[in-house]
Amino acid sequence: MANTDELLAMVGSRLRAIRKQREMTLAEVGAQTGISVSTLSRLEAGRRRPTLDLLLPLAQAYRVQIEELIGAPPTGDPRIHLRPVQHRGMTFIPLSRRAGGVQAHKVVIPPGRRPPEQKTHEGYEWMYVLSGRLLLRLGDQELVLTEGEAAEFDTRVPHWFDSADPTPVEVLILFGHQGERFHLRARSVPR
């Protein structure tokens, strides 16, 4: 097993690699985290002990789990243990566990769950219908999405959704903060 100094050096090189992968300078990371450039430089060189106070803002800035920064060993079990959450009559099954960044959920929406009261909030949302029919109201528009259809919208637009039928609808929802738009890189095929 590696000694403490070797482990600290590995954390530093991992921090440097992630920063370079994100194409960020030490000054940019410092401005985003509030950590001085000299402290960041010493962390990356292995001359400064990484503390939780330093690693937490770095994990947020790089949008990674803290385990990735310190090189925690894998648990050996790749399964994700999903814990459904009930919210406003819907069942949300989280599919991502990253702090910040884009969040993914499978959502089961029972029919007639609530009156159509449109809400707004910061963010950007992408919805894909897995099964059933989704009634989506975006401002003055009313859309019915069927299995295999998707919608993408700025959540500052008043919106509301429900099952369009007397049966539940299953939807994959990706939600990100403002500016984190989703990009589909598929070409349409002429029919």
Kinemage of the C-alpha trace (Angstrom):
@kinemage 1
@onewidth
@group {chain A} dominant
@subgroup {mainchain}
@vectorlist {calphas} color= white
{ca met a 1} P 0.000 0.000 0.000
{ca ala a 2} L 1.224 3.506 -0.813
{ca asn a 3} L 2.347 5.781 2.018
{ca thr a 4} L 0.620 9.072 2.823
{ca asp a 5} L 3.013 11.204 0.745
{ca glu a 6} L 2.440 9.019 -2.333
{ca leu a 7} L -1.328 9.170 -1.852
{ca leu a 8} L -1.209 12.975 -1.542
{ca ala a 9} L 0.875 13.225 -4.706
{ca met a 10} L -1.693 11.103 -6.549
{ca val a 11} L -4.524 13.428 -5.447
{ca gly a 12} L -2.537 16.397 -6.763
{ca ser a 13} L -1.923 14.823 -10.153
{ca arg a 14} L -5.594 13.803 -10.349
{ca leu a 15} L -6.649 17.408 -9.605
{ca arg a 16} L -4.305 18.701 -12.310
{ca ala a 17} L -5.584 16.146 -14.858
{ca ile a 18} L -9.240 16.996 -14.189
{ca arg a 19} L -8.550 20.742 -14.423
{ca lys a 20} L -6.695 20.320 -17.725
{ca gln a 21} L -9.445 18.053 -19.049
{ca arg a 22} L -11.919 20.862 -18.282
{ca glu a 23} L -9.528 23.287 -20.054
{ca met a 24} L -9.443 25.602 -17.043
{ca thr a 25} L -6.573 27.707 -15.719
{ca leu a 26} L -5.628 27.882 -12.053
{ca ala a 27} L -6.913 31.472 -12.042
{ca glu a 28} L -10.317 30.389 -13.409
{ca val a 29} L -10.614 27.621 -10.808
{ca gly a 30} L -9.550 30.051 -8.088
{ca ala a 31} L -12.161 32.596 -9.147
{ca gln a 32} L -14.873 29.926 -9.156
{ca thr a 33} L -13.917 28.299 -5.825
{ca gly a 34} L -12.414 31.136 -3.804
{ca ile a 35} L -9.200 29.130 -3.370
{ca ser a 36} L -6.000 31.076 -4.056
{ca val a 37} L -3.923 30.205 -7.123
{ca ser a 38} L -0.900 29.458 -4.920
{ca thr a 39} L -2.934 27.006 -2.800
{ca leu a 40} L -4.272 25.319 -5.951
{ca ser a 41} L -0.748 25.072 -7.357
{ca arg a 42} L 0.583 23.507 -4.134
{ca leu a 43} L -2.370 21.061 -4.071
{ca glu a 44} L -1.650 19.926 -7.624
{ca ala a 45} L 2.086 19.616 -6.904
{ca gly a 46} L 1.381 17.478 -3.816
{ca arg a 47} L 2.948 20.066 -1.487
{ca arg a 48} L -0.355 20.904 0.234
{ca arg a 49} L -2.491 18.399 2.098
{ca pro a 50} L -5.952 18.175 0.478
{ca thr a 51} L -8.615 18.905 3.107
{ca leu a 52} L -12.366 18.608 2.864
{ca asp a 53} L -12.607 22.431 2.885
{ca leu a 54} L -10.536 22.491 -0.317
{ca leu a 55} L -11.885 19.381 -2.027
{ca leu a 56} L -15.615 20.194 -1.715
{ca pro a 57} L -15.502 23.433 -3.759
{ca leu a 58} L -13.196 21.746 -6.283
{ca ala a 59} L -15.636 18.837 -6.700
{ca gln a 60} L -18.432 21.356 -7.314
{ca ala a 61} L -16.359 23.406 -9.768
{ca tyr a 62} L -15.320 20.301 -11.721
{ca arg a 63} L -18.802 18.716 -11.353
{ca val a 64} L -17.482 15.395 -10.082
{ca gln a 65} L -18.009 13.290 -6.994
{ca ile a 66} L -15.378 13.892 -4.338
{ca glu a 67} L -14.421 10.204 -4.649
{ca glu a 68} L -13.158 10.931 -8.159
{ca leu a 69} L -10.856 13.662 -6.837
{ca ile a 70} L -9.258 11.462 -4.209
{ca gly a 71} L -9.226 8.243 -6.210
{ca ala a 72} L -11.393 6.193 -3.863
{ca pro a 73} L -11.351 2.507 -4.774
{ca pro a 74} L -14.430 1.172 -6.570
{ca thr a 75} L -16.882 -0.726 -4.403
{ca gly a 76} L -16.895 -3.669 -6.791
{ca asp a 77} L -20.645 -3.522 -7.282
{ca pro a 78} L -21.612 -1.417 -10.327
{ca arg a 79} L -25.338 -1.483 -9.567
{ca ile a 80} L -27.049 1.743 -8.610
{ca his a 81} L -29.537 1.291 -5.822
{ca leu a 82} L -32.404 3.509 -6.873
{ca arg a 83} L -34.621 4.931 -4.155
{ca pro a 84} L -37.921 6.272 -5.479
{ca val a 85} L -39.112 9.606 -4.094
{ca gln a 86} L -42.755 10.734 -4.034
{ca his a 87} L -43.298 14.406 -4.914
{ca arg a 88} L -46.560 16.109 -5.864
{ca gly a 89} L -48.212 12.793 -6.606
{ca met a 90} L -45.405 11.647 -8.942
{ca thr a 91} L -42.752 8.986 -8.375
{ca phe a 92} L -39.202 10.168 -9.140
{ca ile a 93} L -36.493 7.540 -9.561
{ca pro a 94} L -33.061 9.239 -9.608
{ca leu a 95} L -30.771 7.965 -12.350
{ca ser a 96} L -27.826 10.248 -11.590
{ca arg a 97} L -26.044 11.007 -8.351
{ca arg a 98} L -23.760 13.884 -9.325
{ca ala a 99} L -23.930 16.988 -7.219
{ca gly a 100} L -24.847 19.888 -9.457
{ca gly a 101} L -24.888 19.554 -13.211
{ca val a 102} L -27.576 17.738 -15.122
{ca gln a 103} L -29.892 15.548 -13.069
{ca ala a 104} L -31.635 12.535 -14.624
{ca his a 105} L -34.861 10.973 -13.324
{ca lys a 106} L -37.367 8.432 -14.483
{ca val a 107} L -40.754 9.819 -13.485
{ca val a 108} L -44.046 7.926 -13.227
{ca ile a 109} L -46.992 10.310 -13.452
{ca pro a 110} L -50.414 8.963 -12.473
{ca pro a 111} L -53.463 10.426 -14.227
{ca gly a 112} L -55.248 13.457 -12.761
{ca arg a 113} L -52.638 14.089 -10.113
{ca arg a 114} L -53.316 17.821 -9.631
{ca pro a 115} L -55.048 20.834 -11.168
{ca pro a 116} L -53.188 22.446 -14.084
{ca glu a 117} L -51.262 25.202 -12.280
{ca gln a 118} L -48.219 26.240 -14.296
{ca lys a 119} L -44.933 26.848 -12.447
{ca thr a 120} L -41.651 28.529 -13.362
{ca his a 121} L -38.135 28.124 -11.974
{ca glu a 122} L -34.534 28.499 -13.074
{ca gly a 123} L -33.243 25.745 -15.285
{ca tyr a 124} L -33.621 23.820 -18.487
{ca glu a 125} L -35.542 20.578 -18.935
{ca trp a 126} L -35.628 17.761 -21.459
{ca met a 127} L -38.454 15.181 -21.334
{ca tyr a 128} L -38.687 11.884 -23.224
{ca val a 129} L -41.850 9.757 -23.062
{ca leu a 130} L -41.023 6.108 -22.333
{ca ser a 131} L -44.621 4.879 -22.231
{ca gly a 132} L -48.093 6.372 -22.205
{ca arg a 133} L -49.107 9.870 -23.328
{ca leu a 134} L -47.890 13.062 -21.655
{ca leu a 135} L -49.930 16.266 -21.570
{ca leu a 136} L -47.499 19.207 -21.492
{ca arg a 137} L -48.544 22.834 -21.135
{ca leu a 138} L -45.869 25.399 -21.985
{ca gly a 139} L -47.183 28.913 -21.633
{ca asp a 140} L -50.161 29.110 -24.023
{ca gln a 141} L -49.250 25.886 -25.860
{ca glu a 142} L -50.755 22.513 -25.049
{ca leu a 143} L -48.979 19.453 -26.424
{ca val a 144} L -49.572 15.723 -26.178
{ca leu a 145} L -46.360 13.717 -26.427
{ca thr a 146} L -46.522 10.014 -27.172
{ca glu a 147} L -44.060 7.189 -26.638
{ca gly a 148} L -40.691 8.049 -28.196
{ca glu a 149} L -41.322 11.803 -28.416
{ca ala a 150} L -39.280 14.426 -26.554
{ca ala a 151} L -39.634 18.068 -25.531
{ca glu a 152} L -36.954 20.536 -24.482
{ca phe a 153} L -37.705 23.875 -22.806
{ca asp a 154} L -36.477 26.681 -20.594
{ca thr a 155} L -38.176 26.223 -17.211
{ca arg a 156} L -38.631 29.984 -16.842
{ca val a 157} L -41.524 29.446 -19.291
{ca pro a 158} L -44.661 28.603 -17.262
{ca his a 159} L -45.150 24.835 -17.528
{ca trp a 160} L -47.220 21.946 -16.225
{ca phe a 161} L -47.489 18.273 -17.180
{ca asp a 162} L -49.674 15.273 -16.434
{ca ser a 163} L -50.828 12.018 -17.952
{ca ala a 164} L -52.973 12.724 -21.022
{ca asp a 165} L -54.986 9.527 -20.467
{ca pro a 166} L -56.557 7.689 -17.527
{ca thr a 167} L -53.366 5.598 -17.329
{ca pro a 168} L -49.930 6.516 -15.904
{ca val a 169} L -47.194 7.903 -18.151
{ca glu a 170} L -43.481 7.147 -17.725
{ca val a 171} L -41.050 9.907 -18.643
{ca leu a 172} L -37.284 10.324 -18.632
{ca ile a 173} L -36.493 13.855 -17.413
{ca leu a 174} L -33.121 15.586 -17.603
{ca phe a 175} L -32.905 18.831 -15.673
{ca gly a 176} L -30.010 21.279 -15.633
{ca his a 177} L -29.385 24.741 -14.317
{ca gln a 178} L -29.733 27.692 -16.627
{ca gly a 179} L -27.110 27.568 -19.373
{ca glu a 180} L -26.746 23.782 -19.268
{ca arg a 181} L -28.691 22.974 -22.406
{ca phe a 182} L -28.967 19.464 -23.709
{ca his a 183} L -27.522 18.723 -27.100
{ca leu a 184} L -28.744 15.827 -29.172
{ca arg a 185} L -26.254 14.904 -31.852
{ca ala a 186} L -28.498 12.849 -34.111
{ca arg a 187} L -29.168 13.612 -37.750
{ca ser a 188} L -32.645 13.376 -39.119
{ca val a 189} L -33.075 10.737 -41.748
{ca pro a 190} L -35.267 11.625 -44.744
{ca arg a 191} L -38.295 9.356 -44.983
